[in-house]
Every structure is written in C-alpha cells, then in structure tokens.
Amino acid sequence: MGARTFVVAGGTSGLGLEVARMLTSDHRVFVLGNVTDEVEATTSELDCAGMTCDVSSYDQVARAFADVTHRYGAVDGLAHCATRWAGGALEEMAPEALREAIEVNVLGTAYLLREALIRMRERGRGNIVVIGAMAVDKPRPGIPVYRATKNFGKSLVESLAQAEGSSGIKVMQIHPGPMHTRLQERVGAEFLDEVYAEPEQVAREVVRLLLLEPDDLYVSGQEVLRADGRW
C-alpha cells in the first residue's frame, strides 16, 4: 500500500516512542504527547510531525486528528500507547489521582478510538492497536484502579471488533507484561516480573499489527480474533 499515515498516542517515550521510531523510515508519523518539550524533541529526532495533546480532553484529541487529516488527507492507523498509572489501595488514593486515571485510561481511550474510527470508516479501512496490560487478565494486589481502567479499553476493543466484523477496519489489542519504560519506573520494582520484554520487542509486534492489510485476519498478540469478530 506504500507509505501510510499513523498516529501514535503516547509517542514521546517508552513503547510509543519505539513504535514511532520503527514507522518513520517508511511512513508518515504523527506523535501525541502531553509534554510540549518531549513532543518537540521527538519530532526533531524522528523528523516527524506531532502535537501536544492531553488525551483526556476531547477538544485536544479532535484538534489533533483534524490536523493529521488536514496534513495528510487520511489516517491509516492508530497506536494507542498513552496510559496513566494508578497504584495503591483504593481507599488510599487521592481523589485527584482517581480522576486522572479514569480520564486518561477511560475517556482518553474512547476519544482516540472515536476520532480514528470516524476517519477510517470514511475510507473503509484502517488499523487500531490499543496497548492494554496483563493486569486485565490477572488481578494483582495494589492496582485495583489501574486494572479497572485498563479493562475499559479491553472491553471497548472487543465490542468494536465485533461491530466491525470482517470489514477493512481492524480494532486490536495487545497486553504486554512489564517493560523497562518510564511507566515501569513509576510502578516500581515489585511489579517487575522475572520474565519481561523490552519496549522495542513489543513495538515490533505493534507495528506488525498496524501494517496488516485490509484482508488480513485480526491478530492481537495474546488472543487471536477471527475475521468475523469472534474470539
């Protein structure tokens, strides 16, 4: 299909940065990050476009996708790598921390997928890859809010995949374990499993999914989704 246009949310650090780096050699990349200096540094390093965007703000997300469409005319793929850590017992978390986790991990996910799907449905094709977490598959002490907010994305992807069925639009997810990223530094060593992947290893799988052709089957790493949307 030649060069395509990809939006990478959370594309200024960790896994998102590795995904953006792998895509820029052959494709147009637009990174989203919530820190202006980091967005500027990333776009300069990778020679790509980008915008400061708080994904929990619908207006900012809509503005970013409008900019991408204005620049390139289409959105071929979205890698949603942005997330907000929320550790600790529920009763010990500050209300502000609760609100931020829900707004980024829940509302942010819905906003990003909404704007991507609107544009992909206009063309009848496109790939969306949402980065989840192994926490959604197995409860662990100390992360009830993080797990709950990440489960929203899992449920949303599954429902959207069912809705798209065997169309040319793929809505996929991958649930990586611990990685050496800035998020993991916030999480702490107690959640670093003995077996883990490096960000560039997971990024290769994300890129592979983003580059699937319209007639390829859905594949989401830990789980395989057949073309008709059923697990």
Backbone as CSV, one residue per row, in Angstrom:
resi,resn,N_x,N_y,N_z,CA_x,CA_y,CA_z,C_x,C_y,C_z
1,MET,0.817,-1.213,0.000,0.000,0.000,0.000,0.850,1.261,0.000
2,GLY,2.164,1.132,0.072,3.015,2.299,0.082,3.026,2.978,1.427
3,ALA,3.462,4.241,1.448,3.551,4.985,2.700,2.164,5.252,3.254
4,ARG,2.004,5.062,4.548,0.735,5.291,5.226,0.912,6.340,6.325
5,THR,-0.194,6.753,6.907,-0.179,7.763,7.961,-0.634,7.139,9.266
6,PHE,0.219,7.271,10.298,-0.076,6.667,11.591,-0.018,7.709,12.707
7,VAL,-0.992,7.634,13.593,-0.994,8.433,14.810,-0.516,7.544,15.946
8,VAL,0.455,8.041,16.722,0.961,7.289,17.868,0.704,8.122,19.117
9,ALA,-0.301,7.747,19.872,-0.608,8.432,21.133,0.317,7.902,22.216
10,GLY,0.910,8.807,22.980,1.944,8.397,23.922,3.232,8.087,23.187
11,GLY,3.478,8.812,22.114,4.599,8.504,21.226,5.899,9.191,21.556
12,THR,6.017,9.782,22.739,7.239,10.509,23.075,8.126,9.778,24.076
13,SER,7.709,8.600,24.522,8.545,7.848,25.463,8.164,6.381,25.424
14,GLY,9.024,5.540,25.964,8.732,4.131,26.137,8.311,3.412,24.877
15,LEU,7.278,2.592,24.997,6.805,1.785,23.881,6.353,2.648,22.717
16,GLY,5.602,3.716,23.001,5.120,4.570,21.926,6.235,5.170,21.102
17,LEU,7.298,5.584,21.760,8.445,6.151,21.049,9.086,5.107,20.144
18,GLU,9.195,3.870,20.623,9.780,2.808,19.799,8.895,2.503,18.598
19,VAL,7.582,2.518,18.792,6.668,2.298,17.670,6.840,3.403,16.636
20,ALA,6.858,4.650,17.086,7.031,5.776,16.168,8.362,5.677,15.428
21,ARG,9.413,5.314,16.144,10.743,5.213,15.520,10.756,4.157,14.417
22,MET,10.098,3.033,14.649,10.089,1.966,13.648,9.269,2.323,12.421
23,LEU,8.276,3.185,12.601,7.396,3.537,11.485,7.954,4.658,10.607
24,THR,8.767,5.529,11.169,9.135,6.756,10.452,9.996,6.509,9.210
25,SER,10.676,5.390,9.135,11.545,5.173,7.975,10.747,5.019,6.682
26,ASP,9.531,4.485,6.766,8.748,4.220,5.559,7.378,4.882,5.542
27,HIS,6.990,5.519,6.657,5.623,6.031,6.750,5.580,7.422,7.380
28,ARG,4.418,8.062,7.278,4.187,9.353,7.906,3.689,9.110,9.332
29,VAL,4.331,9.750,10.298,4.006,9.522,11.703,3.653,10.847,12.370
30,PHE,2.598,10.808,13.180,2.158,11.973,13.940,2.080,11.544,15.395
31,VAL,2.986,12.056,16.229,3.023,11.635,17.627,2.229,12.599,18.504
32,LEU,1.595,12.033,19.525,0.876,12.811,20.527,1.534,12.573,21.875
33,GLY,1.763,13.663,22.610,2.319,13.569,23.951,1.804,14.728,24.775
34,ASN,1.821,14.577,26.080,1.240,15.624,26.923,2.255,16.623,27.455
35,VAL,3.524,16.487,27.042,4.566,17.430,27.458,5.166,18.061,26.204
36,THR,5.038,19.365,26.076,5.451,20.052,24.851,6.922,19.831,24.530
37,ASP,7.799,19.944,25.511,9.230,19.757,25.251,9.519,18.364,24.703
38,GLU,8.819,17.362,25.212,9.041,15.995,24.746,8.513,15.803,23.333
39,VAL,7.406,16.430,23.011,6.884,16.353,21.651,7.869,17.002,20.678
40,GLU,8.391,18.156,21.053,9.341,18.846,20.184,10.616,18.030,20.006
41,ALA,11.095,17.422,21.081,12.308,16.613,20.991,12.085,15.385,20.113
42,THR,10.937,14.754,20.240,10.645,13.552,19.461,10.476,13.863,17.992
43,THR,9.727,14.908,17.677,9.529,15.251,16.268,10.838,15.663,15.610
44,SER,11.716,16.295,16.381,13.021,16.668,15.849,13.904,15.439,15.624
45,GLU,13.915,14.558,16.599,14.746,13.354,16.494,14.288,12.447,15.354
46,LEU,12.985,12.246,15.241,12.458,11.296,14.264,12.077,11.947,12.937
47,ASP,12.167,13.270,12.864,11.773,14.002,11.672,10.334,13.673,11.281
48,CYS,9.449,13.795,12.258,8.034,13.526,12.021,7.215,14.678,12.571
49,ALA,5.918,14.599,12.416,5.023,15.643,12.936,4.485,15.218,14.295
50,GLY,3.882,16.174,14.999,3.329,15.849,16.299,2.604,17.031,16.905
51,MET,1.984,16.789,18.049,1.237,17.836,18.728,1.144,17.501,20.211
52,THR,1.208,18.542,21.028,0.940,18.363,22.450,-0.547,18.097,22.618
53,CYS,-0.870,17.003,23.305,-2.274,16.602,23.404,-2.508,15.852,24.701
54,ASP,-3.404,16.364,25.503,-3.892,15.663,26.677,-5.059,14.807,26.216
55,VAL,-4.878,13.484,26.159,-5.901,12.628,25.570,-7.192,12.616,26.385
56,SER,-7.150,13.094,27.625,-8.379,13.158,28.418,-9.245,14.358,28.049
57,SER,-8.741,15.202,27.141,-9.505,16.344,26.643,-10.019,16.031,25.243
58,TYR,-11.328,15.926,25.091,-11.868,15.611,23.769,-11.503,16.689,22.752
59,ASP,-11.560,17.940,23.144,-11.247,19.020,22.211,-9.826,18.890,21.668
60,GLN,-8.875,18.537,22.533,-7.484,18.392,22.091,-7.316,17.188,21.171
61,VAL,-7.987,16.091,21.485,-7.908,14.905,20.628,-8.516,15.194,19.264
62,ALA,-9.679,15.833,19.247,-10.335,16.154,17.979,-9.472,17.097,17.147
63,ARG,-8.844,18.063,17.805,-7.979,19.005,17.098,-6.772,18.294,16.492
64,ALA,-6.216,17.342,17.221,-5.056,16.603,16.719,-5.415,15.795,15.478
65,PHE,-6.537,15.091,15.519,-6.920,14.291,14.355,-7.305,15.177,13.178
66,ALA,-7.879,16.333,13.451,-8.181,17.264,12.366,-6.896,17.743,11.706
67,ASP,-5.860,17.978,12.508,-4.567,18.405,11.977,-3.955,17.303,11.108
68,VAL,-4.014,16.063,11.591,-3.484,14.949,10.802,-4.196,14.851,9.462
69,THR,-5.515,14.925,9.493,-6.293,14.818,8.258,-5.989,15.970,7.316
70,HIS,-5.833,17.170,7.867,-5.502,18.327,7.035,-4.135,18.170,6.377
71,ARG,-3.176,17.635,7.142,-1.823,17.473,6.613,-1.740,16.376,5.561
72,TYR,-2.346,15.231,5.857,-2.090,14.031,5.070,-3.317,13.466,4.359
73,GLY,-4.499,13.955,4.697,-5.687,13.519,3.997,-6.325,12.248,4.508
74,ALA,-5.638,11.529,5.376,-6.190,10.263,5.848,-5.478,9.835,7.117
75,VAL,-6.108,8.914,7.850,-5.472,8.257,8.991,-5.553,6.758,8.732
76,ASP,-4.402,6.132,8.540,-4.373,4.702,8.237,-4.264,3.841,9.483
77,GLY,-3.743,4.410,10.561,-3.593,3.590,11.754,-3.408,4.433,13.004
78,LEU,-3.818,3.852,14.124,-3.632,4.471,15.443,-2.989,3.457,16.368
79,ALA,-1.890,3.841,16.991,-1.306,3.067,18.088,-1.569,3.850,19.362
80,HIS,-2.409,3.294,20.212,-2.772,3.979,21.461,-1.895,3.435,22.583
81,CYS,-0.809,4.160,22.871,0.162,3.739,23.883,0.127,4.623,25.124
82,ALA,-0.760,5.596,25.149,-0.826,6.517,26.287,-1.566,5.867,27.451
83,THR,-1.035,6.025,28.654,-1.701,5.464,29.824,-1.312,6.242,31.069
84,ARG,-2.121,6.117,32.093,-1.839,6.764,33.363,-1.794,5.688,34.449
85,TRP,-0.674,5.615,35.166,-0.518,4.655,36.237,-1.371,5.059,37.437
86,ALA,-1.957,4.066,38.091,-2.748,4.320,39.290,-2.521,3.161,40.249
87,GLY,-1.541,3.295,41.101,-1.212,2.236,42.039,-1.666,2.564,43.451
88,GLY,-1.794,1.535,44.259,-2.187,1.736,45.643,-3.606,1.269,45.914
89,ALA,-3.895,1.056,47.183,-5.243,0.657,47.584,-6.233,1.772,47.277
90,LEU,-7.434,1.399,46.926,-8.449,2.376,46.555,-8.649,3.419,47.644
91,GLU,-8.734,2.974,48.903,-9.016,3.900,49.994,-7.849,4.825,50.300
92,GLU,-6.678,4.507,49.740,-5.504,5.340,49.981,-5.223,6.314,48.842
93,MET,-5.933,6.170,47.737,-5.688,7.032,46.584,-6.384,8.374,46.748
94,ALA,-5.684,9.418,46.371,-6.276,10.750,46.402,-7.353,10.857,45.331
95,PRO,-8.440,11.578,45.605,-9.494,11.738,44.605,-8.976,12.271,43.268
96,GLU,-7.987,13.154,43.317,-7.439,13.704,42.077,-6.753,12.623,41.258
97,ALA,-6.022,11.728,41.929,-5.357,10.634,41.227,-6.383,9.690,40.601
98,LEU,-7.471,9.440,41.304,-8.546,8.614,40.758,-9.119,9.251,39.489
99,ARG,-9.389,10.523,39.583,-9.985,11.230,38.440,-9.056,11.196,37.233
100,GLU,-7.771,11.461,37.448,-6.817,11.490,36.339,-6.705,10.125,35.667
101,ALA,-6.657,9.054,36.470,-6.548,7.713,35.897,-7.770,7.384,35.047
102,ILE,-8.939,7.720,35.535,-10.165,7.435,34.791,-10.240,8.289,33.531
103,GLU,-9.882,9.544,33.637,-9.976,10.426,32.481,-9.010,10.011,31.370
104,VAL,-7.787,9.638,31.727,-6.806,9.258,30.707,-7.082,7.860,30.167
105,ASN,-7.234,6.885,31.054,-7.336,5.490,30.619,-8.717,5.118,30.077
106,VAL,-9.741,5.820,30.520,-11.097,5.516,30.065,-11.551,6.522,29.004
107,LEU,-11.699,7.782,29.409,-12.160,8.780,28.441,-11.162,8.952,27.302
108,GLY,-9.879,8.999,27.624,-8.866,9.168,26.585,-8.925,8.067,25.543
109,THR,-9.108,6.842,25.993,-9.216,5.714,25.056,-10.441,5.861,24.164
110,ALA,-11.558,6.213,24.762,-12.784,6.383,23.977,-12.646,7.529,22.973
111,TYR,-12.062,8.636,23.390,-11.899,9.781,22.486,-11.009,9.431,21.296
112,LEU,-9.871,8.797,21.568,-8.933,8.455,20.499,-9.561,7.499,19.491
113,LEU,-10.218,6.456,20.004,-10.806,5.476,19.094,-11.969,6.080,18.310
114,ARG,-12.734,6.956,18.947,-13.837,7.611,18.243,-13.329,8.393,17.042
115,GLU,-12.337,9.236,17.268,-11.830,10.081,16.189,-11.157,9.262,15.093
116,ALA,-10.450,8.201,15.483,-9.810,7.346,14.482,-10.861,6.620,13.647
117,LEU,-11.867,6.062,14.288,-12.878,5.299,13.568,-13.679,6.169,12.607
118,ILE,-13.987,7.393,13.011,-14.723,8.292,12.111,-13.982,8.422,10.783
119,ARG,-12.691,8.621,10.845,-11.900,8.826,9.631,-11.669,7.531,8.859
120,MET,-11.494,6.440,9.577,-11.276,5.166,8.889,-12.535,4.687,8.184
121,ARG,-13.690,4.925,8.772,-14.935,4.482,8.147,-15.231,5.258,6.875
122,GLU,-14.720,6.461,6.770,-14.887,7.229,5.540,-14.181,6.556,4.373
123,ARG,-13.100,5.806,4.677,-12.303,5.161,3.625,-12.511,3.654,3.589
124,GLY,-13.124,3.111,4.638,-13.382,1.678,4.667,-12.199,0.826,5.037
125,ARG,-11.165,1.429,5.645,-10.006,0.636,6.063,-9.205,1.398,7.115
126,GLY,-8.386,0.653,7.833,-7.538,1.241,8.871,-7.315,0.250,9.995
127,ASN,-6.241,0.430,10.735,-5.883,-0.456,11.838,-5.701,0.336,13.128
128,ILE,-6.283,-0.174,14.199,-6.138,0.424,15.524,-5.550,-0.623,16.456
129,VAL,-4.494,-0.259,17.158,-3.879,-1.157,18.138,-3.867,-0.435,19.482
130,VAL,-4.552,-1.004,20.449,-4.617,-0.445,21.798,-3.695,-1.251,22.704
131,ILE,-2.837,-0.553,23.426,-1.933,-1.227,24.358,-2.635,-1.369,25.699
132,GLY,-2.927,-2.586,26.057,-3.566,-2.864,27.331,-2.521,-3.187,28.380
133,ALA,-2.797,-4.202,29.172,-1.862,-4.617,30.214,-2.228,-6.016,30.661
134,MET,-1.237,-6.788,31.080,-1.516,-8.121,31.596,-2.380,-8.061,32.855
135,ALA,-2.428,-6.896,33.474,-3.255,-6.729,34.679,-4.723,-7.022,34.423
136,VAL,-5.177,-6.869,33.172,-6.591,-7.128,32.906,-6.902,-8.615,32.936
137,ASP,-5.886,-9.456,32.753,-6.102,-10.895,32.721,-5.938,-11.551,34.079
138,LYS,-5.216,-10.890,34.972,-4.969,-11.490,36.280,-4.932,-10.405,37.342
139,PRO,-5.853,-10.441,38.298,-5.834,-9.435,39.373,-4.546,-9.526,40.184
140,ARG,-4.030,-8.360,40.569,-2.847,-8.307,41.417,-3.101,-7.306,42.533
141,PRO,-2.625,-7.601,43.718,-2.827,-6.658,44.824,-2.181,-5.308,44.520
142,GLY,-2.827,-4.258,44.958,-2.231,-2.934,44.865,-2.534,-2.150,43.616
143,ILE,-3.305,-2.721,42.680,-3.583,-1.978,41.446,-5.062,-2.076,41.045
144,PRO,-6.002,-1.985,41.964,-7.407,-2.161,41.577,-7.903,-1.112,40.598
145,VAL,-7.494,0.129,40.780,-7.989,1.196,39.898,-7.339,1.102,38.527
146,TYR,-6.031,0.856,38.499,-5.341,0.710,37.215,-5.962,-0.426,36.411
147,ARG,-6.157,-1.572,37.056,-6.740,-2.724,36.365,-8.141,-2.406,35.859
148,ALA,-8.941,-1.757,36.672,-10.306,-1.436,36.270,-10.328,-0.497,35.070
149,THR,-9.470,0.512,35.079,-9.476,1.458,33.958,-8.940,0.819,32.682
150,LYS,-7.959,-0.073,32.797,-7.438,-0.749,31.609,-8.438,-1.771,31.071
151,ASN,-9.269,-2.317,31.948,-10.304,-3.230,31.490,-11.331,-2.524,30.613
152,PHE,-11.508,-1.228,30.820,-12.409,-0.485,29.936,-11.932,-0.592,28.495
153,GLY,-10.643,-0.367,28.268,-10.106,-0.456,26.913,-10.273,-1.841,26.326
154,LYS,-10.032,-2.866,27.132,-10.195,-4.242,26.658,-11.627,-4.490,26.206
155,SER,-12.578,-4.093,27.035,-13.979,-4.290,26.693,-14.380,-3.496,25.456
156,LEU,-13.892,-2.263,25.366,-14.228,-1.420,24.215,-13.685,-2.018,22.930
157,VAL,-12.442,-2.485,22.944,-11.855,-3.084,21.747,-12.636,-4.315,21.319
158,GLU,-12.970,-5.169,22.269,-13.714,-6.384,21.930,-15.056,-6.046,21.288
159,SER,-15.745,-5.065,21.842,-17.052,-4.687,21.297,-16.927,-4.053,19.923
160,LEU,-15.942,-3.191,19.742,-15.742,-2.544,18.446,-15.313,-3.553,17.392
161,ALA,-14.489,-4.516,17.791,-14.068,-5.545,16.853,-15.270,-6.363,16.382
162,GLN,-16.168,-6.660,17.298,-17.389,-7.360,16.922,-18.193,-6.529,15.929
163,ALA,-18.286,-5.243,16.190,-19.077,-4.367,15.333,-18.490,-4.271,13.926
164,GLU,-17.164,-4.223,13.834,-16.522,-4.107,12.530,-16.567,-5.423,11.768
165,GLY,-16.616,-6.556,12.500,-16.692,-7.847,11.828,-15.538,-8.066,10.874
166,SER,-15.839,-8.395,9.635,-14.794,-8.679,8.651,-14.581,-7.504,7.701
167,SER,-14.886,-6.302,8.156,-14.655,-5.120,7.323,-13.160,-4.858,7.209
168,GLY,-12.801,-3.822,6.483,-11.393,-3.497,6.306,-10.787,-2.763,7.481
169,ILE,-11.581,-2.528,8.527,-11.089,-1.833,9.720,-10.849,-2.851,10.821
170,LYS,-9.647,-2.830,11.376,-9.277,-3.767,12.427,-9.063,-3.009,13.739
171,VAL,-9.726,-3.462,14.788,-9.567,-2.878,16.123,-8.972,-3.970,16.995
172,MET,-7.724,-3.795,17.377,-6.966,-4.863,18.020,-6.370,-4.397,19.341
173,GLN,-5.898,-5.358,20.122,-5.267,-5.020,21.392,-4.127,-5.983,21.672
174,ILE,-3.181,-5.492,22.435,-2.078,-6.335,22.872,-1.844,-6.030,24.347
175,HIS,-1.630,-7.068,25.140,-1.480,-6.908,26.580,-0.062,-7.300,26.994
176,PRO,0.882,-6.384,26.888,2.257,-6.717,27.254,2.438,-6.774,28.765
177,GLY,3.438,-7.499,29.172,3.798,-7.511,30.582,4.703,-6.343,30.899
178,PRO,5.448,-6.400,32.003,6.339,-5.301,32.390,7.388,-5.026,31.321
179,MET,7.732,-3.776,31.159,8.788,-3.351,30.241,9.616,-2.276,30.930
180,HIS,10.845,-2.116,30.501,11.680,-1.056,31.054,11.294,0.268,30.394
181,THR,10.301,0.916,30.947,9.810,2.197,30.454,9.658,3.153,31.624
182,ARG,9.322,4.393,31.316,9.083,5.378,32.362,7.888,4.987,33.225
183,LEU,6.890,4.359,32.590,5.747,3.887,33.359,6.184,2.853,34.387
184,GLN,7.069,1.939,33.974,7.522,0.909,34.903,8.287,1.517,36.075
185,GLU,9.012,2.596,35.824,9.714,3.271,36.909,8.720,3.787,37.945
186,ARG,7.576,4.264,37.491,6.546,4.736,38.410,5.881,3.570,39.131
187,VAL,5.738,2.464,38.419,5.091,1.290,39.006,5.914,0.732,40.156
188,GLY,7.224,0.626,39.949,8.094,0.112,40.994,8.551,-1.307,40.730
189,ALA,9.653,-1.685,41.366,10.285,-2.978,41.122,9.407,-4.144,41.555
190,GLU,8.496,-3.921,42.489,7.678,-5.032,42.978,6.743,-5.593,41.903
191,PHE,6.520,-4.816,40.825,5.667,-5.289,39.739,6.475,-5.672,38.501
192,LEU,7.793,-5.773,38.633,8.634,-6.187,37.518,8.816,-7.694,37.599
193,ASP,8.140,-8.431,36.713,8.208,-9.882,36.742,9.577,-10.384,36.314
194,GLU,9.836,-11.661,36.589,11.114,-12.254,36.200,11.237,-12.335,34.681
195,VAL,10.126,-12.532,34.011,10.120,-12.581,32.550,9.459,-11.309,32.032
196,TYR,10.175,-10.583,31.221,9.626,-9.341,30.695,10.217,-9.073,29.320
197,ALA,9.621,-8.144,28.589,10.082,-7.784,27.256,10.615,-6.363,27.269
198,GLU,11.506,-6.075,26.346,11.981,-4.718,26.156,11.000,-3.977,25.237
199,PRO,10.886,-2.660,25.373,9.929,-1.903,24.558,10.076,-2.149,23.058
200,GLU,11.309,-2.258,22.572,11.488,-2.454,21.135,10.968,-3.816,20.671
201,GLN,10.971,-4.812,21.553,10.429,-6.112,21.183,8.911,-6.048,21.036
202,VAL,8.260,-5.409,21.977,6.812,-5.255,21.888,6.446,-4.342,20.729
203,ALA,7.253,-3.318,20.484,6.969,-2.381,19.394,6.937,-3.085,18.047
204,ARG,7.790,-4.080,17.860,7.786,-4.808,16.588,6.441,-5.478,16.340
205,GLU,5.847,-6.014,17.414,4.535,-6.648,17.264,3.450,-5.606,17.006
206,VAL,3.528,-4.471,17.664,2.555,-3.405,17.428,2.614,-2.944,15.978
207,VAL,3.827,-2.742,15.476,3.991,-2.297,14.089,3.463,-3.349,13.123
208,ARG,3.731,-4.607,13.409,3.214,-5.672,12.537,1.690,-5.603,12.435
209,LEU,1.030,-5.388,13.551,-0.431,-5.289,13.537,-0.903,-4.043,12.798
210,LEU,-0.196,-2.939,12.982,-0.573,-1.701,12.296,-0.465,-1.835,10.779
211,LEU,0.427,-2.692,10.317,0.674,-2.828,8.887,-0.124,-3.949,8.233
212,LEU,-1.025,-4.587,8.977,-1.868,-5.614,8.379,-2.681,-5.028,7.227
213,GLU,-2.850,-5.815,6.179,-3.652,-5.388,5.041,-5.140,-5.559,5.365
214,PRO,-6.011,-4.867,4.641,-7.445,-4.954,4.936,-7.997,-6.376,4.927
215,ASP,-7.459,-7.262,4.087,-7.997,-8.612,4.007,-7.263,-9.603,4.911
216,ASP,-6.332,-9.136,5.743,-5.671,-9.998,6.710,-6.589,-10.252,7.900
217,LEU,-6.321,-11.334,8.650,-7.110,-11.648,9.830,-6.711,-10.765,10.994
218,TYR,-7.623,-10.626,11.956,-7.323,-9.927,13.193,-6.373,-10.776,14.029
219,VAL,-5.326,-10.173,14.540,-4.430,-10.854,15.468,-4.050,-9.849,16.544
220,SER,-4.153,-10.252,17.810,-3.895,-9.285,18.872,-2.917,-9.784,19.926
221,GLY,-1.921,-10.515,19.504,-0.871,-10.910,20.437,-1.266,-12.091,21.294
222,GLN,-1.800,-11.824,22.480,-2.160,-12.910,23.376,-3.408,-13.648,22.906
223,GLU,-4.266,-12.963,22.208,-5.516,-13.555,21.761,-5.649,-13.380,20.257
224,VAL,-6.290,-14.325,19.621,-6.491,-14.256,18.179,-7.962,-13.976,17.914
225,LEU,-8.217,-12.990,17.115,-9.587,-12.598,16.782,-9.832,-12.918,15.320
226,ARG,-10.760,-13.820,15.047,-11.040,-14.197,13.674,-11.669,-13.044,12.930
227,ALA,-11.703,-13.145,11.615,-12.138,-12.021,10.784,-13.591,-11.640,11.020
228,ASP,-14.401,-12.575,11.535,-15.805,-12.237,11.752,-16.028,-11.584,13.121
229,GLY,-14.945,-11.294,13.841,-15.071,-10.576,15.096,-15.237,-11.452,16.318
230,ARG,-15.266,-12.781,16.154,-15.447,-13.658,17.305,-14.089,-14.128,17.832
231,TRP,-14.034,-14.388,19.154,-12.780,-14.872,19.743,-12.603,-16.344,19.410
